[in-house]
Amino acid sequence: MNLDWHSGHFCCYKCDQSLTGKYFVLNEGNAYCYACFETNFAHSCSDCEKVIGIDSKEVSYQNTHWHESCFLCFTCKKSLLGLPFGPKDNKIYCSDCYDSNFASKCFECKELLIPGAKKMEYKNKKWHEACFCCAVCKNVIGTKCFIPKDQEIYCVTCYEDKFVTKCKKCNKIIITGGVTYKNDPWHKECFTCANCNTSLAGQRFTSRESKPYCAECFGEMFAKRCFSCKKPITGIGSTRFISFEDRHWHNDCFICAACDTSLVGRGFITDGEEIICPECVKQKLL
């Protein structure tokens, strides 16, 4: 130590035991016998928890220490000297065991995500860049917009085709509101009379051969006509009518040709194309 000592004064800095003719260890400019150095300064092995003595080979990593013989993979017990390893929760693993137990895996293919390789992350899930694809068209999404649903991801086009409500008539997306007819969705502005294109939203309508018609068009095109007033009998709402020998009348039009009395629910007699109540028939015969 470039100093001169009486032989009796060259002692252990801790226990004063003479070091003359003995092995000693220097630490911060002071000499220690082996026992004091190991007690006060030697590291404990992270594996066996025994002191790593002066005569033992030591391996260190981030303030953790091992005997050389204890520097083993926690899982397979293979020596890690000279090999790549990974630490986890104060334990060390060979690269194979670390990857098997802790390395991130692709959510799609379940293969390992190699550190440094491009990957995609979304809500704590990770994918290889090539595996981050639309569940329908399989096109790689990359930095494009996507929509997640039930553990799957979709490009915007495929999501709209598969899940978004579209109008029966124009096939465009229904964003708000809409009308449902025969289990099919329609824009309000698209739900129109098949004949005159008048909007039917909130209006009374009827249908023929799965096509909707406003009351006026349906009556003009398909309804029976009243034998008396010649107007259509639509049957929409509470409309009632009378039928007799292939002739039809609105309830209000089914009246005696002579006295205009309603014949609904009463007996009547036909006289050519006319219908007459029994009282007027008697008057006519007298």
Secondary structure, DSSP 8 states (H G I E B T S, - for coil): ------TTT-B-TTT--B-TTS--EEETTEEE-HHHHHHHT--B-TTT--B--TTS-EEEETTEEEEGGG-B-TTT--B-TTS-EEEETTEEEEHHHHHHHTS-B-TTT--B--TTS-EEEETTEEEEGGG-B-TTT--B-TTS-EEEETTEEEEHHHHHHHTS-B-TTT--B--S--EEETTEEE-TTT-B-TTT--B-TTS-EEEETTEEEEHHHHHHHTSEE-TTT--EE---TT--EEEETTEEEEGGG-B-TTT--B-TTS--EEETTEEE-HHHHHHHH-
